[in-house]
């Protein structure tokens, strides 16, 4: 039952993206496999249509989980985002559909608001961690994070298996899902 709900959420997100007036991060003639020059300037505030400033975990939770303005890529593209957070920790989850790359599509790492160290009840922002990061902070540490949506590895997202009786999700659906996952590219305490 969970997979149909996830696919429905992704389909609604894609439909919402098609209906927004937000500028695309690629031209209409570009295909997803064509490389784009990354935006190298860290963004510390959000476009007006994407929420409040300054950029913080609560705003990112609203955008990613509550889908208040459409898919996060519509707000941020692949721009680096910098903000403070509390490192909850995590790892790679046990995902029944076997998505690849697993570090991106099946991560259970999360962040919460700075100073919020509750064991239960704290809102969490689920993220992936770029495998180039070899040292991660201890759980409960307040950190400075640099992250991005639309990570280049999203173009390789696909399922290698599925639940019994189900077919793997279409590659385009998996790519769109992965593009909207926030990937931590740098973290320091």
C-alpha positions as CSV (number, residue, x, y, z in Angstrom):
1,X,0.0,0.0,0.0
2,X,2.9,2.4,0.7
3,X,4.3,2.3,-2.8
4,X,1.1,3.5,-4.5
5,X,0.8,6.4,-2.1
6,X,4.5,7.4,-2.8
7,X,3.9,7.1,-6.5
8,X,0.7,9.2,-6.2
9,X,2.6,11.9,-4.2
10,X,5.3,12.0,-6.8
11,X,2.7,12.2,-9.6
12,X,1.0,15.1,-7.8
13,X,4.3,16.8,-7.3
14,X,5.2,16.5,-11.0
15,X,1.7,17.8,-11.9
16,X,2.1,20.7,-9.5
17,X,5.4,21.5,-11.0
18,X,4.0,21.6,-14.5
19,X,1.3,24.0,-13.3
20,X,3.5,26.5,-11.5
21,X,4.8,29.8,-13.0
22,X,8.2,29.2,-11.5
23,X,11.1,29.3,-14.0
24,X,12.6,26.0,-14.9
25,X,16.3,25.2,-14.1
26,X,16.7,23.9,-17.7
27,X,15.7,25.3,-21.0
28,X,12.8,23.6,-22.8
29,X,15.3,22.2,-25.4
30,X,17.5,20.6,-22.8
31,X,17.1,17.0,-21.9
32,X,17.7,15.8,-18.3
33,X,20.9,14.0,-19.3
34,X,22.5,17.2,-20.6
35,X,24.8,18.8,-18.1
36,X,24.0,22.2,-16.6
37,X,26.5,24.6,-15.1
38,X,25.8,24.5,-11.4
39,X,24.9,27.6,-9.5
40,X,27.9,27.9,-7.1
41,X,26.7,30.8,-5.0
42,X,25.3,29.5,-1.6
43,X,21.7,30.7,-1.1
44,X,20.9,31.7,2.5
45,X,17.5,33.1,1.8
46,X,14.5,31.8,-0.2
47,X,12.6,33.3,-3.1
48,X,9.5,35.1,-1.8
49,X,7.1,32.5,-3.3
50,X,9.0,29.7,-1.5
51,X,8.5,30.9,2.1
52,X,10.0,33.1,4.7
53,X,13.5,34.3,5.2
54,X,16.1,33.5,6.6
55,X,16.3,30.0,5.3
56,X,15.8,27.5,8.1
57,X,14.9,23.9,8.8
58,X,11.2,24.7,9.6
59,X,10.8,26.4,6.2
60,X,12.5,23.5,4.4
61,X,10.3,21.0,6.2
62,X,7.2,22.9,5.1
63,X,8.4,23.0,1.5
64,X,9.6,19.3,1.3
65,X,7.0,17.5,3.4
66,X,4.0,19.8,3.4
67,X,4.4,20.7,-0.3
68,X,3.3,24.3,0.3
69,X,4.7,25.7,-2.9
70,X,5.2,22.8,-5.1
71,X,8.3,20.7,-5.5
72,X,11.5,22.1,-3.9
73,X,13.4,22.1,-7.3
74,X,10.8,24.7,-8.5
75,X,12.0,27.0,-5.7
76,X,15.7,26.3,-5.5
77,X,16.9,24.5,-8.6
78,X,20.3,23.1,-7.9
79,X,21.5,26.2,-6.0
80,X,23.6,25.5,-2.8
81,X,21.6,26.3,0.3
82,X,23.3,27.2,3.6
83,X,21.6,27.0,7.0
84,X,22.0,25.9,10.6
85,X,20.4,22.7,11.9
86,X,20.7,20.1,14.6
87,X,22.1,16.9,13.2
88,X,19.9,13.9,14.1
89,X,21.9,11.4,12.2
90,X,20.7,8.3,10.3
91,X,21.9,6.1,7.6
92,X,20.7,4.1,4.6
93,X,17.2,2.7,5.2
94,X,15.8,-0.7,4.3
95,X,13.9,0.1,1.2
96,X,11.8,-2.8,-0.3
97,X,11.9,-1.4,-3.8
98,X,15.7,-1.4,-3.9
99,X,16.2,2.1,-5.4
100,X,19.6,3.2,-6.7
101,X,21.6,5.1,-5.9
102,X,20.6,3.9,-2.4
103,X,22.5,6.7,-0.6
104,X,20.2,9.2,-2.4
105,X,16.9,7.4,-2.8
106,X,16.8,5.4,0.5
107,X,18.4,7.6,3.1
108,X,17.2,8.0,6.7
109,X,19.4,10.9,7.7
110,X,17.6,13.9,9.2
111,X,18.0,17.3,10.6
112,X,15.8,19.4,13.0
113,X,15.8,23.0,14.2
114,X,18.8,24.2,16.1
115,X,18.4,23.7,19.8
116,X,15.6,21.2,19.4
117,X,17.0,18.1,21.0
118,X,13.7,16.3,21.9
119,X,13.8,12.6,21.4
120,X,10.1,12.5,20.5
121,X,8.0,15.1,18.7
122,X,10.6,17.2,16.9
123,X,9.8,18.0,13.3
124,X,12.5,16.5,11.1
125,X,13.9,17.3,7.6
126,X,14.8,14.0,5.9
127,X,17.9,14.4,3.7
128,X,20.5,12.4,1.9
129,X,24.3,12.7,2.5
130,X,26.6,13.0,-0.5
131,X,29.0,10.0,-0.3
132,X,32.0,12.3,-0.7
133,X,31.4,13.4,2.9
134,X,33.5,10.9,4.9
135,X,33.1,12.5,8.4
136,X,29.7,13.2,9.9
137,X,28.9,14.9,13.2
138,X,27.7,13.2,16.3
139,X,23.9,13.0,16.7
140,X,22.5,16.0,18.6
141,X,25.2,18.4,17.3
142,X,24.3,21.8,16.0
143,X,25.8,22.2,12.6
144,X,26.2,24.5,9.6
145,X,24.9,22.7,6.5
146,X,25.4,23.3,2.8
147,X,22.9,21.3,0.7
148,X,21.2,21.2,-2.6
149,X,18.2,19.8,-4.4
150,X,18.5,18.4,-7.9
151,X,21.8,16.7,-7.1
152,X,23.5,15.4,-10.3
153,X,23.2,11.8,-9.0
154,X,19.4,12.2,-9.3
155,X,19.7,11.6,-13.1
156,X,20.7,8.0,-12.3
157,X,17.8,7.2,-9.9
158,X,15.9,4.0,-10.7
159,X,14.5,1.0,-8.9
160,X,16.2,-2.4,-9.2
161,X,13.4,-4.4,-7.7
162,X,9.9,-4.1,-6.4
163,X,7.4,-5.5,-4.0
164,X,5.9,-8.9,-5.0
165,X,3.2,-8.3,-7.6
166,X,4.3,-4.8,-8.4
167,X,6.4,-3.3,-11.2
168,X,9.3,-1.0,-10.6
169,X,8.4,2.7,-10.7
170,X,9.0,4.3,-14.1
171,X,12.5,5.8,-14.3
172,X,11.2,9.3,-15.0
173,X,9.2,9.1,-11.7
174,X,12.2,8.0,-9.8
175,X,14.4,10.8,-11.3
176,X,11.8,13.4,-10.3
177,X,11.5,12.0,-6.8
178,X,15.3,12.1,-6.4
179,X,15.7,15.6,-7.8
180,X,13.5,16.8,-4.9
181,X,15.6,15.2,-2.2
182,X,17.8,17.6,-0.3
183,X,21.4,16.3,-0.4
184,X,23.9,17.5,2.2
185,X,27.1,18.4,0.4
186,X,29.0,19.9,3.4
187,X,28.5,19.9,7.2
188,X,30.5,21.4,9.9
189,X,30.0,21.9,13.7
